[in-house]
């Protein structure tokens, strides 16, 4: 049933067996106030902002539950920095699944909405800065054409959260194709109940891969489909210099969307060993390691699915290994296609991968800015330029065609780390104007306009090493 605001909940995850979640409700906050509201996303979802009206702050802070919602916290496990542990939504509550006017189904989740049965020693709350970071970076990723969860709203709570110092509290409303993770399947497999894995598999297929519903080996077909999406996703991350920062298996969504923007950041100076997260001391999740980590995570998914692959243990293992081992070739295919686009190429030649690698090597040796280098390709004067121009000479089309291709493939604006930090610091002090200006720029990453001009450059000299934190 649709209400005046446009909410249409149909909560299929809540119909899974009980071990997959705990029913719970958000903890009310003292003084809810709307800090940010994503009007374009609300329109896509079929929500009426005017009808939400004065109730919006209360809904998005968790004080009011929309009609039709069935709040719950999801249970899952995960390999965190390689170590398996049981987890769950410790500070997030899934309100339910909203069905948009075009039939697409979206999870509506409140992050920072209070304690749940999986909070352990956590307070279940979130600070304003990290929630606005997710809002900004996820909108930037969406504008770059990268599959991602998105943020519908950020609501202040009027309460402080204690981290290293007291910080203003906030709740983020996250919109996702779903929150089913590699870790959700690990959790189902670890419980050992033979009914859980089939139920979860059928649910995930219906939600994300309905085309394989009739497959003879649904588990293998599912694994194959997930690997394809993840290979494409990580390739897209690499091509814009995105560093996720915490690629644990509980942060790999089986929908193929980017999820969890805690310690994420973007490359400024190109260095494949770059890591930003304050807790990633060994560089496990460094920029260049992301494809290998995705491959590792997908192997954990395959292990979880083994009981559902027919033919006995050895045959199932061989089938799963054969599918997982295709990840690298798939990633390289997607990556090379994107690399050619960034170079303005529409045809394929044997040496294209080496040409792209030479550009990256030049950037590494010279300390060049990743985004600015590609955005300014035509003006570069570097040793590899002659080889690139010789390659372009064999391409069809006019110089104007080439310029248009380069503009479409190489953003001028990303959510620059220093700009994000400036905006968040201002927001914590009560000034939201820098957040709005940055948001306007990153929503138009390929446009050379006055609004984006101030946000194209890298950080000023002397900024030092950039560090990010998970926000908990």
Number of C-alpha atoms within 10 A of each C-alpha: 9 12 14 10 18 21 22 23 24 17 21 13 23 20 10 14 12 11 14 20 21 19 15 17 22 26 17 15 19 12 14 24 19 20 19 19 19 15 14 11 16 17 14 11 23 18 23 16 16 10 13 16 10 12 16 22 24 21 19 29 31 28 21 16 16 20 13 18 18 20 23 23 27 25 22 26 22 26 20 16 16 14 9 15 15 16 20 25 21 24 24 29 29 31 25 24 27 24 20 19 14 9 9 12 24 23 22 24 27 27 26 29 31 24 23 25 16 21 18 12 8 13 17 23 26 28 25 27 22 23 27 26 22 23 26 25 25 24 25 26 24 16 18 22 10 21 21 24 28 25 27 23 27 27 28 26 31 14 17 17 20 15 11 6 8 11 16 20 25 31 32 30 29 25 24 22 22 24 24 24 23 27 31 29 27 26 26 25 20 14 11 10 10 12 10 19 24 16 14 19 18 16 18 20 20 14 18 19 17 13 11 17 14 9 11 10 13 19 24 23 20 25 19 18 19 20 28 18 18 25 24 21 22 25 24 22 21 20 17 22 21 20 26 25 29 25 23 20 29 28 22 25 24 29 25 25 21 24 24 21 23 19 23 23 26 25 24 22 20 23 21 16 12 20 30 25 23 13 16 15 10 9 16 19 26 22 25 18 16 22 22 16 20 24 20 16 23 24 21 19 25 28 16 20 24 21 18 18 19 16 11 11 13 10 13 20 19 12 17 22 14 12 19 23 14 15 24 15 11 18 25 17 15 17 22 18 18 20 23 19 18 22 24 23 22 15 13 12 11 7 10 19 16 10 19 18 13 17 19 18 16 16 18 16 11 11 13 16 19 21 25 18 19 21 22 14 18 15 10 12 9 10 11 15 17 11 12 20 13 10 16 18 10 11 15 12 11 9 10 9 12 19 13 12 17 22 22 18 21 24 24 25 27 31 26 22 19 17 20 22 16 13 24 23 17 16 19 16 10 11 13 16 12 17 23 13 15 24 20 16 25 28 20 19 24 21 17 15 11 9 14 22 13 13 21 21 16 19 16 8 6 6 8 8 7 15 14 18 14 15 15 16
